[in-house]
Amino acid sequence: MPSAVVLQHLVSGLYAITPDEQNTAELLRKVRLALLGGARILQYRNKTATAALRLKQAQALRELTREFAVPLIVNDDTALAQQADADGVHLGGVDGSVVDARAVLDGSKLIGVSCYNRLPLAQDAVRQGADYVAFGSFFASTVKPGGVVATPDLLRQARRELNVPIVAIGGITPQNGAQLLEAGADALAVISAVFAAPDIKGAAKEFFNLFEQGKAA
């Protein structure tokens, strides 16, 4: 596991999550714009692609994120993360344990865990060796409209009790994200507010500026 100082640097800022995009060239175009706008970490997520396409896209994103010195995390699939030499994997509630993922990935790789609105789940993940935890949804989400609801108070409690970076996800925009940063989130995970925007680079820049303003406050 990376040190706490390294983790705080790696898992912070705009955490961009890719949309379901079948066209690899178009996916790379969109992600490049998000990275140019200031995304600090990228998660590859494609729920509709075949296994062969996911590998192709993950490998292509691996090269692109290296160009920007940004960590690449693979959603749900530890084996794919290993195949693509990604920087880590993000596990959902039914995607296996941190211990199992660590047995596949070496100690330098990041393992994140979705903990929804359940602090005990996050505490258990950290005990198992998770490098960061994610909570949400904080606001109505077009990607997961029926998701559980998390609150800023959960972030405050998690910030007091956990010593790993905390990611907030779910319907987050530059307008509503500030309250989550104030409550203790280190990173804001976003799909639609960046990749569905008419100006992807500009949308990412808005999030980047939000974090810069937080540092200055």
N, C-alpha and C positions, 0 to 999 in steps of 0.2 A: 504494500500500500504506500502511495506517495505520502510525504510528510504533510502535516496540517497546513503549513505555510504554502506549500506547492499546490495543495488542493484548493485553497482559497483563491489562488491565482487562476487555476485551470477551470474551475467551475464558478464562474462569475460573469455578470453582464448578460447580454442577449444570447439566449440559448435557442438557436433556430432549429426547428424540426421540419424536415422536408415534407412536401405534399405528396400524394399519390400521383406520380408522373411517370407514364410509360416511356416517353421519349427521353432518352438519356441525354442527348445534346441540349434539349430544352431544360431538363433538370439542372444540368451543369451551368447553363446560362443564368437561371434563377438563383442558384446557390452562390455563384460568383458575385452577383449583385448584392446579395445579403452580406457576404463577407466584405465586400468593398464598403458597405454601409456601416460595418462595425460589429457584426456578429462575432462573438468570442468563443462559441462552441457550437458544433453542428451534430445533430442526431439524424442518422439516415433511417427513415421510416417509410415503407411502401407496402401497404396491406393488400395490394391488388396485383403485384408483379409475381412472375414465376420465380422459382429458385435461381434459374440461370440468369434472369434479368437482374435480380437482386444482387447477385455476385458481381455482375458487370458494372452495375451502378455503384455499388459500395467501393469497388476497386478504383473507379474513376473519381469518386469523391475523395478517396484516400489521397490521390495525387493532388487534387485541387486544394484540400485542406492543408496539406504539407506546404504548398506554395504560400499560404497565408499564415502558417505556423499556428493553426487552430486545431484543437482536438476533434477527432471524429468518433462519435459513439454510434453503435448499431442498436436499433430497437429490437428487443425481445430474443435475438438469435445469437447465442454465444458462439456457435460454430461458425457462423458467417463473420462475426467479429474477428475470430482467429484467422479465417481464410483471407480476409481482406487486410489483415494487419492493422485493424482499427485500433484506436486508443482505448476502447472499452465497450461495454455493453450496458444497456438499460433494461432492467427486468420489471415486468408487470406482475400482477398478483398471481398469475398462473404460469409464469415463465421459468420456473425452477428457482433453486435457492442460491444465495450468494456463495455458499460453500461449494456448490457444484460448479458455478461459473468460474470461481477462482481455481478450481482444479484444472480447468481448460486454459484459462488465461494466466499469464505470468503476473507476478506481483506489481509490476509497473503499470498494468492496465487499470483503468477506472471501471468500477461497478456501481451503477446507480440503481435505485429501487423506487418504484411508484408506491406511495403509502397512502394515497387518497386523502381521507380526512381522519386517519387513525394514527395517533402518536405512538401507541404501543407497537404497531407494525414497524414504524421507523426505529424505535428503540431496539427492537429485535434485529432489524437489518444492520444497524450499526454494530451490535454485538457480534454479528456474523462476519463483519468486516466490510460492509458497504462503505464506499468512498463518498457518496452523497445520497441524499434522499429527496424525493419530490412529493409535493402535496397539491391537491386540486380536485375538482375545479373550483376556482374562486369566483368566476363569473360565467354567464351562459356561454357555452361553447358550441360552435357549428360542427366541430369534428366529433365531439361526444356530447350530444344534446341531453342525454339522460344520465350524465355523470353525477357522482356524489358531490355534495357541496362542502367546501372547506371555507374557513373564515380566517381573517387576519389574526384573531386571538390564538388560533392554532399555531401560526407562525411564531408568535411571541413566545408561546410556551415551548415550542421546539427549539427556538433560539437559546432559551435559558438552559435547556436540558441536553442538547446535542452538540457535539464538537466537530461536526462535519458540515460542509456546505449544504444549504437548503435551496431547493428549486421550487418555484411556484409556477403552476400551469393552469390553463383553462380560461379562455375568453379574455386574455390580457391584452390591453392596448397601452400606448404611451400615456393616455389620459387616466386610466385606472391603475396603472402599475406602480405609481409612486407610493401609494398606501401600503403595498405589499413589501416594497423595499424598506419603508419605515418600520414595518412590523417584523422584519428580520430576514427576508429573502435575500439570498446572494445572487441568484440568477432568475431571469424570467423566461420561461419556455413558451415559444410562440410558433404557431403554424400560419393561420389565416391572416393575422394582422400584419405579417410580413409578406408571405408568398401570394396572398390573394389581393395585395395592394396594387394599384396601377403603377406605382413607382416603388419597386422593391427596395432599391438602394436607399431611397429617401425614407421609406418606412423603417428600415433597419437603423438609419441614422437618427431617427427620432428616439428610438430606444437607447441608442448609444448616448445621446445627449441627456436622456433621463438619468442614466447612471453617472455621467459626468457631473450633473447638477447635484446628485446625491453626495458625491465625494466632496464637492465644494461647500455643501451645507454645514 
